[in-house]
Amino acid sequence: MLNINNLNPQEIKTNLLSGLTVALAMVPEAIAFALIAHVSPLTGLYAAVIVAFITSAFGGRPGMISGATGALAVVMVALVVQHGVEYLFATVVLMGILQILFAVAKLGKFIRMVPYPVMLGFVNGLAIVIFLAQFGHFKTVAEDGTATRMSGYALYIMLGLIALTMAVIYLLPKLTKAIPSTLAAIMLVSFGVTFLKVDTKTVGDLGSIAGGLPNFHLPTVPFNFETLTIIFPYALILAAIGLIETLLTLNLIDDMTDTRGKPNRESLAQGIANVVTGFFGGMGGCAMIGQSMINVNNGALKRLSGIATAVFLLSFILFASHWIEMIPLAALIGVMFVVAEKTFEWGSFRLYGKVPKPDLLVIVLVASITVVADLAIAVIVGVIFSALVFAWEHAKQISVTTRTNEHGWKVYELQGTLFFASIAAFQNLFSPADDPQEVAIDFKNAKVADHSALAAIDSLAERYQSVGKQLHLKHLSQDCLELLDKAKGMIEVNVLEDPKYHIADNKLG
């Protein structure tokens, strides 16, 4: 939970202002996703408030923002159309329970084993989805419900305001960082449109956000086996999509900030948040990569930012709906265009010719399926394809070269990935009885991937100890130092040279 005493004044300011910026950006997203799911805008906004607050306060990844998302909304729409919104609330509760069971079983560790090309494809795919989703706002809806593309003066005004917003976001940091450039852009464009009485689409055109506090509400559905058969398939799909998007976003933020989140704790918080949301008339949610990127790029990596986001959102609903509804959509579209640009891994284009072709294929495959189909399917396909390639090429290949260093020690230089499938080969590479008194194993060109690998290293350490030999372990990650048992005292730490990677293990969940 948040401890405000651990934050200095600058951190408090950064996280509060970032929370306000994210809250403003979440309003049209929550409304749009609610409309996609065929529920009221407040159903999306209540979900954003509750999910953002609980996951930020108790989750495993401070700085990550969660709320109502499009990936979940597109699954919900069929349920709502066929059975009504009350069945959706019951489904969200069951979705949360499934996510809690996932966390209790400590399955979050397996997200660490998602291959990097799948991560790149996930990030690029969602960046494209974020970008394309904004073009839905370039339509005008007539009184008869028909939608037409914007044109003429209205289109030029919209494009001009978007360009102005993006220019402020990119250029303001060169002058000052006293205020988040995204917040400054939203405020500047909003004041300009209001002062000059510019006729353009606003948040209010999507729907009213005025309302009261969410009320506790038991879903009015029959509590019988038939209801379970209706909601369980949807709950299972929603739980899977929510966890995949959440844990991959957690991994992404870990890599960007060189920190380590706790996937099991985050999964538990997501589950609790969705159970609560279902009982308070919300549509459920998961991590939002766009809003999380806004937060991270603002330097807001504390729990306060997400809690502030939830509080600001609730205050908009209760007290400031009139003012928030006046914000031009163009300003928020401009923010999301910048988010899409910063989220997309442009460096992936430079990988052509430098990495194996199967890896490039995985990146394109996952990104494409994310855009045209479904995030969960994209990641599952990417992981399976990567696993097949890995198994085909070098799943169980691990090797060493040996040399004698200046101290007279025998040095084993390990190459490959040490994980459950390569343990037997790893053990056969060493002969403690025949080795000299001092032996070193250098993991500089190897990676320790899972708990089985740690157990193998401990077992090897015990073999050397049993014959009275001294073993030295070099170039292991910080996770290895924390998790190894018998071999812990044999690790030689080099802060500048030791690699930084995470291991799939329950203790770090």
N, C-alpha and C positions, 0 to 999 in steps of 0.2 A: 504494500500500500504506500501511498505518497507520504514522504516526510519532508515537509517544506523547509525544515531547518537545515537540510543537507544541500539546499540550493542557494547560490549567491544571487545578489540582486540582478545581475546581468542575465543569468540563466532563467530567473523568474520572468523577466521582461521578454526574453526571446521565446520562451514556451507559451506565455500568455498571448502574445501577438500572433505567434504561429497558430495557436489554437483558434483564434478569431478568424484568421485567414482561411484555415481549413474548414471551419464551420460555414463560412460564406460560400465556399466552393462546394460544400456538401449539399446545400439546400436544393439547387436545381437537379443534382444527381439523384437525391432521395425522392424528389417529386417525380422525376422522369421514370425511375425504376418502379415506383409504385404504380404509375399509369401503365407501364408495360405489363405488370402483374395483374392489372384490372382491379386495383384496390385504391382507396382514397389517398391523397397526398400525405395526410397525417399518419397513415399506417406506415409509410416509408420513413417519415420524420421521427416518429416514436421509436422505430427500430434503430435509426441512426443514433438517437440520444442514448438509449439503454445499452446497446451493444458497444458503442464507443466508450461509455463510462465504465462499464464492468471490465471490459478487456484492458482498458488503459490502467485501471486501478489495481487489477489483480493478475493480469496476463504475464506472459513470459518474455515480451519484447517491448520495453518502453520506447515510445516514439512512433510505434506503428499505429495506424488509425484504422478502425473497423466501423462498418455500418452497412446499410442496405446496398446491395450490389446488383449489377445487371446480370452477372453470371447466374445468380440465384433466381432473379426475376423471370428469366426466360423459361425456367423449369416450372415455376409456380403458376404461370398463366393458364396452363391446361387444367390444373387442379381447380383453380378459382372458377374458371368458365364452366366446368362440368359439375362441381359440387358446392361452390360458394366459399365465401371468405372464412367462415367458421371452421371449415375443414383445413384451411390454410393455417390458422392459428394452432390447431391441434397438431398439424404436421410439423410446424416450427418447434413445438415443445418436444415432439419425438425426435426430431433432428438434433436438438440440443442434448437429449439423453444419449443418443448414439455417439455424439462427440465426447461426452463425459466418459462413456465406456471405453472409447478409443484412448483417452488420456489415462484412465485407470489401468489399462492394459500396457501402458508405457510404449505405445507404438510410434510416438512422435519422432523417436530417434531415427527411424528409417528415412525421414526426409533428408538426412545428411548424405544418404547414398544416391540421391538423384543426380545423374551425371551433369557435368557443367554444360554440355551442348543443349540438354533439355532445359536447363535454367535460362540459357541465352534465348532459346526459342520461346519459352514462356514470357520472358521480359519483352521481347520484340513483338510477339503476338498481342500481348495486352496493350502495348504502346499503340499499335495499329488500331486495336479495338477502341481505345480511348479517343484516338484521333477521329475515326470514322463516326463514332457515336455523336460527336458534336454537330454533324451535318443534319441531324434530325431537327435541330433548332432553326434551320434555314427554311422551314416550311411554315406556311400560314394556313390556319384551319378556318374554313368558312362556317357559317351558321348551320349548314346542313351536314357538317362533319367531314366534308371532303378537304383533303390537304393538297396544297399546291406549292411549288417551289417559289421562294422569294425572288423578286426581280425588280429592276429599276431602282428608284430612289431608296427604297427600304433595304435592298441588298447592298447598295453602295455604302449606306450609313452603317450597316452592320459590319461590313468588311473594314471600313475605316476605323471604327471603334475597336475592333479586334486587333488591328495593326497597332493602334495607339497603346492598347493594353500590353501587347507583347513587347513593344519598344520600351515602355517604362520598366517592365520586368527585367529586360536584358541590360538596359543602360543605367538604371538607378544605382545598382551596386557599385558602379565605377565612381559614383559621386559620394554616396553614403550608405552605410549598412545599419543605420540607427533604427530603421523600420523595415520589415520584410518587404521586398519589392513587389511581391504579389498583392499584399494588402494595400500598399500605396497605389498600385495600378487600379485595383477595384474601386478604391475611394475616389481617385482622381477622375476616372471615367464616369462614375456615378454622379459626382458633384457637377461635372461638366454637362452631362445630359440633362440633369435637373435644372441647372442654372440657365442653360440655353434653350430649354424646352424642346429638346430633340425628340422626335417621334420614332421610337424604336421598341422592339420587344423587351419586356422586363420579366423578372421572376414571377410577378403576379399573373402574367399571361399563361403560365403553366398550371396555376391553381393556387387557391388561398392556403396560407400556412398558419392562419390564426387558429388557436385552439386552447384547451386547458391542459391540466396535468393528465397523463394517461391513467386510466382506471383499471383496477384488477378485474379480470373477466375470465371465467372458465369457458372454454370453447363449447358452444351449444351444439354438440354432436352426440349421437348415440354412443355410449361407452360399451361397445360390443365388438365381436370378432370381425364383423363385416366392415366396420369403420377402420379397424386396424389393417385389413386387406387393402383398403383404399389408400390410406395415408402412408403405410410403411414403404412402398416402393419410392414414393416421392421423398420421404424423409431420408431414406438411404442415399439417394442421389444427391440431395441437397447437402447432407452431412459430408459426403465425399468431396463434392465441389468446394464447399466452404473450407474444409480442412486443407485440401490441396492448395487452394489460392492463398490461404492464410500462412501455411508453413513455407511455401515457396517465397512469399513476400518476406517472411521472417528471415529466411536464408539470404535473400537479396540484401536486406538491410544489414545483416551481419557482415556480409562481404564489403558493403559500402563503408561501414563505420569501423571495421576491424574490431567488432565486439561479438559477444555470443549470447543469443537469446536462448530461452528454454522452451522447446517445442511441446513437451508434454504439459507444462504449466499453461502455455498459451492455448492448447487444445481444450484443457479443462475450463479455462475462462471463457472461451468461445462457446462451449457447451452450456455452461451456466447462463451466459448472456442470452442465448437463444431460448432456453427454457423460460427465463423471466420475460423475454420479449413476447413469446407466444401467449403468456398469461396477461399481458398488458396491451394487447391489440396491435402488436408490431409484426412486420413481415420477416423478421430474422435478418441475419447478416453474417459477414465475414470480413477479413482484411480487405482494404481498398488500396490498391497499389498506387493509384493516382494521388489520392490525398496523403498517403504515407510518403510519397516522393516530395510533395510540397513541404511536409513537415521536416523530413530529413534534410532537404536542401536549405531550409531555413535554419538548420542547426539545432532544431528542437528534438532532443533525444531523451527527454525525461517523461515520467508519467503525467506530469502536470499538463503537458500539451494536449494529450488526449482527453483528460478530465475537463480541461478548459473548453475543448471542442464541444463536448457533450453539454456543458453548462451554458455555453453561448447558444447552441442550437435550441435548448429548452427555453432560454430567455427570448429568442426570436419568436418562438411559438406563442409564448405567454404575453410578451410586452411590446415586441418590436416588429410584428408582422407587417404593419403598414410600410415601415421604412425598408425592410428587407425586400418586400415585393416591388419596390421602386428600382432596385438594382438592375441595370441593363444586362440582359443575357450575354451580350457581346463581350462584356468585361470578363464574365466567368468562362465563356468559350475561349477567350484569349489565354486565360490561365491554364485551361486544360490542354490547349494546343502546345503551350510551353512544357507542360508536364509530359505530354506524349513525346516531344522532341528530346527532353532530358532523360526520359525512361528508356528510349530506344538505344540499344547498344550499337552505335554507328561503327565501332571498331570491329564488329563481326564481319563487315565487308572486307576488311584487310586480312581476314583469316584464309581467304581463298589461296590455295597453293602452299599454305604454311601448316595446315592441319590435315589429318586424314579426311578423305572425301566422305566416309560414313558420318563423321562428326558434322560436316557441313550439311549433309542431308537431314540429319536429326534436327538441326537448328531450323531449317526451312520447313520441315515436316511439322514440327510442333507449332511454329508460328502460324503456318497456314491453317492447321486444324483448329487452333485457338480462334482464328478470325472467322472461319466459315462454319464451325460446328460448336465445340464445347471444350472448355478448359480441361475438365477432368479426362475426357477422352484423349485430348492432345497429349497431356502429360503421361497417361498410361501407355499410349502408343509409343511415345518417345522413349520411355523407360524400357519397355519391352524390346524395342528395336535396338537400343543401346546395349541392353543385356545380351541380346543375340550376337551382336557384333563383337562385344567383349569376350563372350564365351568362345566364339569362333577363332578369334585372333590370339588372345593371350590371357584367357581367364585364369589359367593355373600356371602360367609361366612366371617364374621368379628365379633370379640367378645372382651369383656373387662373383666378384673378382677379388683376389687376395694380393696383399703386398706386405712388406715389413717397413714400419715407419722409423723415424730417427731414434726412438726410444727402444727399438728392438721388439716392439709389439707386433703381433700378427693382426693385420687389419682386414676385415671382411667388408667390402663395399657392396652393399645390397642394391639391386635394381628390380623394380616392379612394384606391384601392389600386394600388400600382405592383408589377406582377409580369409574368410572361412574356407574358400576353395583352394587356397595356396598354402595352407598350414603344413600339410604333410611334406610338400616339396621344400618348404622353408626349414623344417626340422632336419631334413636329410642333408642340408648344405653344411652342417657343422659337425665337427668331431672333437668334443672337449677333451677326451682322453689323450689325443695325439697333439693337441695344440700346446704352445708354450705357456708360461705362467701368466703372462699379460696378453689379453685379447681385446680388440675393439671391433665393434660393429657400427659402420657408418650408414645411416639411413638417409643421407642427403638426396640420393636418387630413388628413394622408395617412399611409399605412403602407407601408413597404418590406418586401416579403414573401419574395423569393427572390434567388438569385444573378443571375438575368437582370436584375432591377431594379438591383442593385449595378453590373452591367456597363453598364447604360444611364446611370446617374449618372456613372460614370467617363468614358463616351463623351461625355456632355454637357460635362463639365468640360474635356475635351480640346478640344472645339469652341470653347469660350470662350477657352482658352489660345491656340489657334491664331490668333485674331484680336486677341490682346493685351488681352482684357477680364478684369476681376477678378470672380470668382464667389464668393459666400458661401452656405454651406449651413447652415440653421438647423433646430433641433428634429428632429434625427435620433437614433436610439437608439444605445446603446453598441456594439451589434453592428455597426452601420454604420461607426462610428469604427474598429473593429478590422479590418473586412474591405475597406473601400474602398482603392483604390490611388492613382490619379491625383488623386482628389478629396479624399483624406484631409486634406491641409493646408488645405482650404477650409471645413472644418466648424467652426462656432462652437459651443462647448460651453456649455450652461447647465444645471448640475446640478439646479436646482430645477424647470425647465420641460421639459427634454428627456424624451420618452416612454420607456417601458421595455417593449420587446417583443423577441421572438427571431426570427431569420431562418433559413429552411431553407437551410443551406449546409454543405458537407462539412467546412470548416475548423473548424466549431464542434461537429462530431459527436463 
